[in-house]
Amino acid sequence: MRTVDWASDSVELIDQTRLPTEVVTLHVSDVPTLVEAIERLAVRGAPALGVAGAFGVALAYRVHGQTEAFAQAVQSLRAARPTAVNLARMVDRVAGRAQDGFDAVLAEAIAVRDEEIVASGQMGRRGAAFVRELVGDRPVRAMTICNTGGLATVERGTALAVIQTLYEAGRLEEALVLETRPLLQGTRLTAWELQRMGAPHRVIVDSAGPFLLARSEADVVLTGADRIAANGDTANKIGTFSLALGAQHAGVPFVVVAPESTIDLATPTGADIEIEDRGAEEVVSFRDLPVAPNGTRAMNPAFDVTPSALITALVTDRRCVRFANSERLA
């Protein structure tokens, strides 16, 4: 099943807000509805957002042609979520074909989708080989945060693609999945994907991650990324930085898995990455059920930044950059 695709002049999306209890496919035929789906996290994950944005440009061109309304629709897409670089990058890439007509725009969007599918397979294979290089031939206990599977890309995923590849090779002992507050992407989405593939896993609360690393309960930490700065600093789901600190203390390898499309050489360091704050409502309530006293204020950064000094290596679809060995992005 594909997280996001093009069919019959519309964008098809799995509504991730309905998982794990329902599998609902949305058929989106206009840009405002797609922007709303992106903002409410019906589709999420940096590569999947890039693909959704690419198809959104095709929607915009089909409705507006190359007009000022098209330009406004494109801008609304690229601004829907500011932290993940793939969204704006792929929107701009596909919009750049507008002078060649709708068929060229749609072909470019489909190329973005296909490239992400290929990248997921390559990251899974390269990442699994690197983990076995780190851990040896024994079965691997992998800890991960948020959702980095096919739901975050189109198929298979980034960090979860590595876990899936290890499982398919008979080399996965267990995946430990952080629940990932406040919206529980680990519990709702990653556990759902692991269950579908039949891989052994357990869910843990976010704050248990560093402690369990200190107790030698995992051999490696595998995370995704929403934006990687030129110096290797990496923005990812909030809680990743704490996990990296725990991994450093425990001497456990901390590996980021992301496609080359998530590297942003125009952003010098993590300090230059805009961090989206999603407001208090996600923290003080869950699915419209209040979990805090009425009027409680909250901070809700959706992402944090892990310095490259805490990252063992970055695995992409093309290479493995070993930050721990003083290798750097070029």
DOKEKE-244644 format. One line per 3 residues: number of its first residue (from 1); their letters; for each residue x, y, z of N, C-alpha, C, O. Coordinates in steps of 0.05 Angstrom, whole numbers. Example, Ala and Ser with C-alpha at 12.3 -4.5 7.8 and 13.67 -1.06 7.14 Angstrom:
1	as	264 -114 156 246 -90 156 264 -66 156 285 -66 169  257 -45 142 273 -21 143 258 1 157 268 23 161
# end
This chain:
1	mrt	17 -23 0 0 0 0 18 25 0 38 26 14  10 45 -16 25 70 -17 12 91 0 -12 94 0  29 106 14 19 127 32 6 149 15 -15 159 23
4	vdw	18 156 -7 9 178 -23 13 170 -53 34 159 -60  -6 177 -70 -4 170 -98 -23 187 -114 -38 203 -103  -20 185 -140 -37 200 -159 -56 180 -173 -47 160 -183
7	asd	-82 187 -173 -101 169 -187 -125 186 -195 -137 200 -179  -132 183 -221 -157 196 -231 -158 226 -225 -178 236 -215  -137 240 -231 -136 269 -228 -139 278 -199 -149 300 -194
10	sve	-132 261 -180 -132 269 -152 -109 257 -137 -96 238 -147  -104 266 -114 -83 255 -96 -96 236 -77 -115 244 -63  -86 212 -76 -96 192 -56 -77 192 -32 -53 189 -36
13	lid	-89 194 -8 -73 194 16 -86 174 36 -110 173 39  -69 159 50 -78 146 74 -81 166 96 -61 180 102  -104 169 108 -108 188 130 -96 177 155 -107 160 169
16	qtr	-72 187 162 -57 176 184 -69 184 211 -62 172 232  -87 203 212 -100 210 237 -120 189 245 -129 188 268  -128 171 227 -149 151 233 -137 125 241 -151 107 251
19	lpt	-111 122 237 -97 97 245 -93 97 275 -90 118 287  -92 73 288 -92 46 276 -119 33 274 -122 11 264  -140 47 283 -167 34 284 -181 33 258 -197 15 253
22	evv	-174 52 239 -187 52 213 -166 58 192 -148 74 196  -168 44 169 -152 51 146 -170 65 126 -186 53 112  -166 92 124 -184 109 108 -167 122 86 -146 134 92
25	tlh	-175 120 61 -161 134 39 -176 159 31 -200 158 26  -162 181 31 -173 207 23 -168 211 -7 -146 203 -17  -187 222 -21 -184 229 -49 -186 260 -51 -207 271 -48
28	vsd	-163 272 -55 -161 302 -53 -159 313 -81 -141 305 -96  -177 331 -88 -177 342 -115 -172 372 -117 -175 384 -138  -165 385 -94 -159 413 -95 -137 419 -74 -134 405 -55
31	vpt	-123 441 -79 -100 448 -62 -108 456 -34 -95 447 -15  -129 472 -29 -135 478 -1 -141 454 16 -133 453 39  -154 434 4 -159 409 19 -133 394 25 -129 382 46
34	lve	-115 394 6 -89 381 10 -73 396 31 -60 383 48  -72 422 30 -58 438 51 -69 431 78 -54 428 98  -96 430 80 -108 423 106 -100 395 115 -95 391 139
37	aie	-99 376 97 -90 349 103 -62 349 113 -55 334 132  -44 365 101 -16 366 110 -15 379 138 0 369 155  -29 400 142 -28 414 168 -39 398 191 -29 400 213
40	rla	-59 381 186 -70 365 208 -57 338 209 -66 321 225  -36 333 194 -20 309 195 -34 284 184 -28 261 192  -54 288 166 -65 265 152 -43 252 135 -43 228 132
43	vrg	-25 268 125 -1 259 112 22 273 126 21 297 131  44 258 132 66 269 147 91 252 141 89 231 128  114 262 151 139 249 144 152 264 121 138 268 100
46	apa	177 272 123 189 289 104 187 279 75 178 294 58  195 254 68 192 245 41 163 245 31 158 253 8  145 235 47 117 235 39 106 263 35 90 267 16
49	lgv	114 282 51 106 310 47 116 320 20 102 335 6  141 313 13 152 321 -13 135 310 -36 130 325 -55  127 285 -34 111 273 -55 84 285 -56 73 291 -78
52	aga	72 290 -33 45 302 -32 46 330 -43 29 338 -59  67 345 -36 70 372 -47 74 372 -78 63 389 -92  89 352 -87 94 350 -116 67 345 -131 62 358 -151
55	fgv	51 327 -120 25 322 -133 6 345 -129 -11 350 -146  10 360 -107 -6 384 -103 -2 405 -125 -20 419 -133  23 407 -134 29 426 -156 13 417 -181 3 434 -196
58	ala	12 391 -186 -4 381 -209 -33 388 -205 -46 396 -225  -44 385 -181 -71 394 -176 -75 423 -183 -94 431 -196  -56 439 -173 -58 468 -177 -58 475 -206 -73 493 -215
61	yrv	-41 462 -222 -39 468 -250 -64 459 -265 -74 472 -283  -75 436 -257 -99 425 -270 -122 445 -266 -139 447 -284  -124 458 -243 -146 476 -238 -141 504 -249 -159 516 -260
64	hgq	-117 514 -246 -111 542 -251 -95 548 -276 -95 570 -286  -81 528 -287 -62 533 -308 -39 551 -297 -36 554 -272  -23 562 -314 0 578 -305 -10 607 -301 -5 624 -318
67	tea	-23 612 -279 -35 638 -272 -25 647 -245 -10 633 -231  -34 671 -237 -27 681 -210 -39 663 -188 -27 659 -167  -63 652 -194 -76 634 -175 -59 609 -171 -57 598 -149
70	faq	-46 599 -193 -28 576 -191 -4 583 -173 3 567 -155  7 607 -177 30 615 -160 22 617 -131 38 609 -113  -2 626 -125 -11 628 -97 -16 600 -85 -9 595 -62
73	avq	-26 582 -102 -30 555 -92 -4 541 -86 -1 527 -66  16 546 -103 43 534 -99 54 545 -73 66 530 -57  51 571 -68 62 582 -43 48 571 -18 61 566 2
76	slr	22 566 -20 8 555 3 18 527 9 19 519 32  24 512 -12 35 485 -8 62 485 6 67 470 25  80 502 -5 108 501 6 109 512 34 128 506 49
79	aar	89 528 43 89 539 70 73 523 90 71 530 113  61 500 81 42 486 98 56 475 123 44 475 145  81 466 121 97 457 144 126 466 139 138 458 119
82	pta	137 483 157 162 496 150 188 480 156 208 486 144  187 461 174 212 448 183 223 428 163 246 428 156  205 411 152 214 390 134 221 402 107 204 415 94
85	vnl	246 398 98 256 412 74 244 399 49 241 413 28  236 374 49 226 361 25 202 374 13 199 375 -11  184 384 30 159 395 20 164 419 1 156 418 -22
88	arm	178 439 11 183 463 -5 201 456 -29 197 466 -51  221 438 -25 239 431 -46 225 418 -69 230 424 -92  208 398 -64 195 384 -85 173 401 -98 168 398 -122
91	vdr	159 417 -83 140 436 -94 154 454 -115 144 458 -137  177 465 -107 192 483 -125 201 468 -150 200 478 -172  210 443 -146 220 427 -168 198 422 -189 203 426 -213
94	vag	175 414 -180 153 408 -199 142 434 -211 136 435 -235  139 455 -195 129 480 -205 148 491 -227 139 506 -244  173 484 -226 192 493 -246 186 482 -274 198 491 -293
97	raq	169 462 -276 161 451 -302 136 463 -313 126 455 -334  125 483 -299 98 494 -307 98 505 -335 78 502 -349  120 517 -344 120 528 -371 118 507 -393 112 513 -416
100	dgf	121 481 -385 120 460 -405 92 446 -406 88 427 -421  74 456 -390 47 445 -391 41 424 -369 59 415 -355  15 416 -368 6 398 -347 20 371 -348 28 360 -327
103	dav	23 359 -372 35 333 -374 63 332 -363 71 313 -350  78 354 -367 105 355 -357 105 358 -327 122 347 -313  86 374 -316 84 377 -287 78 351 -274 91 343 -254
106	lae	58 337 -284 50 311 -272 73 291 -275 78 275 -256  87 290 -298 109 272 -301 131 277 -281 143 258 -270  136 302 -275 157 309 -255 148 300 -227 164 290 -212
109	aia	123 304 -221 112 295 -195 114 265 -192 121 255 -171  108 250 -213 110 221 -212 139 213 -209 145 193 -196  157 228 -222 186 222 -219 194 225 -189 210 209 -179
112	vrd	184 246 -176 190 250 -147 181 226 -131 196 215 -115  156 216 -137 146 193 -123 164 168 -128 171 154 -109  170 164 -153 186 140 -159 214 141 -147 224 120 -139
115	eei	226 164 -147 252 167 -135 252 161 -105 270 148 -94  230 169 -91 228 163 -62 224 133 -58 235 122 -38  210 120 -75 206 91 -72 233 77 -75 240 59 -59
118	vas	248 84 -95 275 72 -99 293 78 -76 308 61 -66  292 103 -66 309 111 -44 304 95 -19 322 88 -5  279 89 -14 272 73 10 285 46 9 295 36 29
121	gqm	284 33 -14 297 7 -16 327 8 -12 338 -9 1  339 29 -23 368 32 -20 376 38 8 396 28 18  360 55 22 366 61 50 363 37 68 379 32 86
124	grr	343 21 62 339 -4 78 362 -22 75 372 -33 95  372 -27 51 394 -45 47 420 -34 58 435 -48 72  426 -9 52 451 3 61 451 6 92 471 0 105
127	gaa	428 14 103 427 17 132 429 -10 146 443 -11 167  417 -31 136 419 -57 148 447 -68 148 457 -79 167  461 -63 126 489 -72 124 506 -56 144 524 -68 156
130	fvr	501 -31 147 517 -15 166 511 -23 195 529 -25 212  486 -29 201 479 -38 229 493 -64 234 503 -68 257  494 -82 215 508 -108 220 538 -104 223 551 -119 237
133	elv	548 -83 209 576 -76 213 582 -67 241 603 -73 253  563 -52 253 565 -42 280 561 -63 301 576 -65 321  541 -80 296 531 -99 317 543 -127 314 546 -141 334
136	gdr	550 -134 289 558 -162 284 536 -178 273 515 -167 266  539 -204 272 520 -222 260 497 -231 278 479 -245 269  498 -223 303 476 -231 321 451 -215 315 453 -193 304
139	pvr	428 -225 323 403 -210 319 403 -183 333 415 -180 354  391 -163 320 393 -136 328 369 -127 344 346 -133 338  374 -112 366 353 -99 381 355 -69 374 374 -56 381
142	amt	335 -59 360 336 -32 349 315 -15 363 292 -22 365  323 9 372 305 28 384 299 50 363 317 59 349  274 59 362 267 80 342 246 98 354 232 91 373
145	icn	243 122 342 224 142 351 207 151 328 216 151 305  183 159 334 163 170 315 157 148 294 159 124 300  150 157 270 144 138 248 162 143 225 161 166 214
148	tgg	176 123 216 195 127 193 191 104 173 209 98 158  167 93 172 161 71 153 149 81 128 152 105 120  135 64 114 122 71 89 103 94 93 98 109 74
151	lat	91 97 116 72 119 121 86 146 120 74 166 114  112 146 125 127 172 124 141 176 97 152 198 93  140 157 80 152 160 53 130 154 32 110 168 31
154	ver	133 133 17 112 123 -1 110 93 4 88 82 7  133 79 5 134 51 12 159 46 29 179 60 26  158 27 47 180 17 64 190 38 84 188 33 108
157	gta	201 61 75 209 81 94 238 88 95 252 83 75  247 99 118 275 106 122 287 89 144 296 67 138  286 98 169 296 82 191 281 55 193 293 35 198
160	lav	255 57 190 239 32 192 244 13 169 240 -11 171  253 24 146 261 7 124 285 -10 131 288 -33 123  303 2 147 326 -13 157 317 -36 175 326 -58 173
163	iqt	299 -29 193 288 -50 211 274 -72 196 277 -95 202  258 -64 176 244 -84 159 264 -102 144 260 -126 142  285 -90 133 305 -105 119 319 -125 137 324 -148 130
166	lye	326 -116 162 338 -134 181 319 -157 188 327 -180 190  293 -151 191 273 -171 197 271 -191 175 270 -216 179  270 -182 150 267 -199 127 291 -218 124 289 -240 113
169	agr	314 -208 134 339 -224 132 342 -242 156 362 -256 159  323 -242 175 325 -259 199 344 -248 219 355 -263 235  350 -221 218 370 -209 235 359 -190 256 374 -175 268
172	lee	332 -189 259 320 -171 279 310 -187 303 293 -205 300  321 -181 326 311 -193 351 285 -179 360 265 -192 367  286 -152 360 263 -137 369 267 -107 362 289 -97 361
175	alv	244 -94 357 244 -65 354 231 -53 379 209 -62 387  244 -34 391 233 -19 413 224 8 403 240 24 393  198 14 405 186 37 393 178 57 414 161 52 430
178	let	189 81 413 180 102 431 152 111 423 147 114 399  135 115 442 107 122 436 105 148 420 87 150 403  122 168 426 124 193 411 101 211 417 82 214 401
181	rpl	103 224 439 84 245 447 88 270 430 110 274 419  67 287 426 41 284 439 20 269 422 -1 263 432  26 262 397 6 250 379 11 220 375 -4 207 360
184	lqg	30 208 389 33 179 390 38 166 363 27 146 357  55 179 347 61 167 321 75 140 323 72 123 306  90 137 344 103 111 349 83 89 355 83 68 343
187	trl	66 95 374 46 75 383 25 70 362 18 47 356  15 91 349 -7 89 330 3 79 303 -11 62 290  26 89 293 34 84 266 56 64 263 54 45 247
190	taw	78 68 278 100 49 275 93 21 285 100 1 272  79 19 307 71 -7 317 52 -20 297 53 -44 293  35 -4 284 16 -15 264 32 -26 240 25 -47 230
193	elq	52 -12 231 68 -21 209 84 -46 216 86 -65 200  96 -46 240 111 -70 249 93 -94 252 101 -117 245  69 -90 262 50 -112 264 42 -123 237 40 -147 233
196	rmg	38 -105 217 31 -114 190 53 -131 178 48 -150 163  79 -124 184 101 -140 172 108 -164 189 124 -181 180  96 -166 213 100 -189 230 126 -188 246 135 -208 257
199	aph	138 -164 249 163 -161 263 159 -159 293 140 -146 302  176 -172 309 174 -170 338 179 -141 347 199 -129 339  163 -131 365 166 -104 375 152 -100 401 133 -115 408
202	rvi	161 -80 416 147 -70 439 147 -40 439 166 -27 428  127 -28 450 124 1 453 134 10 480 128 -4 500  148 32 482 157 43 508 150 72 509 147 85 488
205	vds	146 83 533 141 111 536 167 127 529 189 116 532  164 151 519 187 166 510 209 169 530 232 165 524  201 174 555 221 179 576 236 154 584 256 156 599
208	agp	226 130 576 240 105 583 264 100 564 281 84 571  264 113 541 285 107 521 313 110 531 328 91 530  321 133 542 349 136 551 356 117 574 378 106 575
211	fll	337 112 592 342 93 614 346 65 604 365 51 613  330 56 584 333 29 574 359 27 558 371 5 557  368 48 545 394 47 532 416 43 552 435 28 548
214	ars	414 57 575 434 55 596 434 27 608 454 18 619  411 12 606 409 -15 615 416 -36 594 412 -59 597  427 -26 571 436 -44 549 413 -60 537 417 -83 530
217	ead	390 -47 535 367 -61 524 365 -58 493 348 -70 481  383 -42 481 383 -38 452 411 -37 442 429 -28 456  415 -46 417 442 -46 405 447 -22 388 470 -14 383
220	vvl	425 -9 378 428 13 360 402 30 362 381 19 367  405 56 358 382 74 355 381 82 326 401 91 314  357 80 314 353 87 286 331 108 284 309 103 294
223	tga	337 131 273 317 152 271 316 162 242 334 157 226  295 176 236 293 190 210 303 219 213 317 226 232  295 236 194 302 264 195 282 280 178 272 271 158
226	dri	277 305 187 260 323 172 277 344 157 268 355 137  300 350 168 319 367 154 346 363 165 350 361 190  367 361 148 394 357 156 410 381 147 412 386 123
229	aan	422 396 165 437 420 158 464 412 146 472 389 148  478 432 135 503 427 121 524 415 139 541 400 130  523 422 165 543 411 184 534 384 196 548 374 213
232	gdt	512 373 187 503 347 197 483 349 220 471 328 227  478 372 232 457 375 252 431 367 240 425 373 217  415 353 255 391 340 244 366 347 260 365 342 284
235	ank	346 357 246 320 362 258 303 337 254 301 326 232  290 328 276 272 305 275 251 309 297 251 329 311  234 290 299 212 291 318 222 297 346 242 287 354
238	igt	207 314 360 214 321 388 218 296 404 202 278 404  240 295 419 247 272 435 272 258 424 285 242 437  279 265 399 303 252 386 328 261 400 346 245 404
241	fsl	330 287 407 354 297 420 359 283 446 382 276 452  338 279 462 341 265 488 351 237 483 367 226 499  340 224 462 349 197 456 378 196 448 393 177 455
244	alg	387 216 433 415 218 425 433 222 449 455 210 451  425 238 468 441 242 493 442 216 508 464 209 519  420 201 510 420 176 524 438 155 510 452 140 523
247	aqh	438 155 483 455 137 468 484 143 472 501 125 475  491 169 473 519 177 478 528 167 505 550 156 508  511 171 525 518 163 552 522 133 554 540 123 568
250	agv	505 118 539 506 89 541 526 76 521 531 52 523  537 92 504 556 82 484 542 65 462 553 46 451  517 72 456 501 58 436 502 75 410 497 99 411
253	pfv	507 62 387 508 77 362 481 91 357 459 79 361  482 116 347 458 131 341 460 138 311 477 153 302  442 126 295 443 127 266 419 141 255 396 133 260
256	vva	423 162 238 402 175 224 399 164 196 420 160 183  375 158 188 370 147 161 351 165 147 328 170 156  360 176 124 344 196 110 353 197 81 377 193 76
259	pes	336 204 62 344 206 34 361 231 30 360 250 46  376 231 9 392 255 2 375 280 -1 384 302 4  350 276 -8 332 299 -12 326 314 14 315 336 14
262	tid	332 302 37 328 315 63 352 331 72 350 346 92  374 329 58 398 345 65 395 373 53 389 376 29  398 393 70 395 421 61 421 436 65 427 447 86
265	lat	438 436 44 464 449 46 461 479 48 481 493 54  438 490 42 433 519 44 428 527 73 428 551 80  424 508 91 421 513 120 447 506 134 453 482 135
268	ptg	462 526 143 489 520 154 489 501 178 505 482 178  473 506 198 473 490 223 444 486 232 425 498 222  442 470 252 416 465 264 403 490 276 379 492 277
271	adi	419 509 284 409 534 296 393 550 275 377 567 282  397 544 250 384 559 228 358 545 219 345 555 201  351 523 231 327 508 223 303 519 237 303 521 262
274	eie	282 527 223 258 537 235 243 513 248 238 493 234  236 515 273 223 494 287 193 501 291 186 520 303  177 484 279 148 488 280 137 484 308 143 463 320
277	drg	121 503 318 106 499 343 77 495 335 65 511 322  65 472 344 39 465 335 17 473 355 -6 465 352  24 490 374 3 500 392 -3 482 415 5 459 416
280	aee	-19 493 434 -24 479 459 -43 456 457 -42 437 473  -61 456 438 -84 437 437 -74 408 436 -87 391 450  -53 402 421 -44 375 419 -33 364 446 -32 340 450
283	vvs	-24 383 463 -12 375 489 -33 372 511 -32 354 527  -52 391 511 -71 392 533 -96 375 528 -114 372 545  -98 363 504 -120 345 498 -110 324 478 -89 327 466
286	frd	-126 302 476 -119 281 456 -145 272 444 -163 261 457  -148 276 417 -172 269 403 -196 280 417 -216 266 422  -194 306 422 -216 322 434 -222 315 463 -242 325 474
289	lpv	-206 298 475 -210 292 504 -190 309 520 -166 305 517  -200 327 538 -181 343 554 -165 325 572 -175 307 585  -139 331 574 -121 317 593 -107 336 611 -89 328 626
292	apn	-115 361 611 -104 382 629 -127 400 637 -147 402 623  -124 415 659 -145 433 667 -151 454 646 -132 462 631  -175 463 644 -183 483 624 -166 508 627 -163 518 649
295	gtr	-156 518 605 -140 542 605 -110 538 609 -95 557 610  -102 512 611 -73 506 615 -58 514 589 -66 507 567  -36 528 593 -19 536 570 2 514 566 8 499 584
298	amn	13 513 541 33 492 535 51 502 513 44 519 497  76 491 514 94 494 491 94 468 476 93 446 488  94 469 449 92 445 433 110 446 409 100 446 386
301	paf	137 446 412 154 444 389 151 416 377 153 396 390  146 416 350 142 390 337 168 375 332 168 351 329  190 390 333 216 378 326 237 388 346 233 408 359
304	dvt	260 374 347 284 384 360 307 380 341 304 368 320  330 389 349 354 387 333 376 371 348 383 379 370  386 350 336 408 335 347 434 343 334 437 341 309
307	psa	453 353 349 479 361 338 493 337 325 491 314 334  508 342 304 521 320 290 541 306 308 548 283 303  551 320 328 571 307 347 558 283 362 573 266 372
310	lit	532 282 363 518 260 377 509 238 357 498 218 366  514 242 331 505 223 311 528 206 302 549 216 292  525 180 304 546 161 295 550 163 265 572 165 255
313	alv	528 162 250 529 163 221 502 171 210 481 167 222  503 181 185 480 187 169 480 167 146 499 166 131  458 152 143 455 133 121 434 145 102 412 150 110
316	tdr	442 149 77 423 158 57 420 137 35 431 115 38  405 143 14 401 125 -8 427 122 -24 428 104 -41  447 139 -20 471 139 -37 496 133 -21 516 125 -34
319	rcv	497 137 5 522 136 19 518 133 49 495 135 59  539 128 63 540 127 92 561 147 101 585 143 95  553 168 115 571 189 125 576 184 155 558 187 171
322	rfa	600 176 161 607 168 189 617 193 204 641 199 204  598 207 217 606 231 232 625 224 255 643 239 262  622 200 266 639 191 288 668 188 279 687 188 296
325	nse	672 185 253 699 182 242 708 208 229 726 209 212  695 230 236 702 257 226 695 261 197 704 280 184  679 243 185 669 248 158 648 270 159 634 273 178
328	rla	646 285 137 627 307 136 612 307 109 620 294 90  589 321 109 574 323 85 589 341 65 603 360 73  587 335 40 600 351 19 579 366 3 585 381 -15
# end
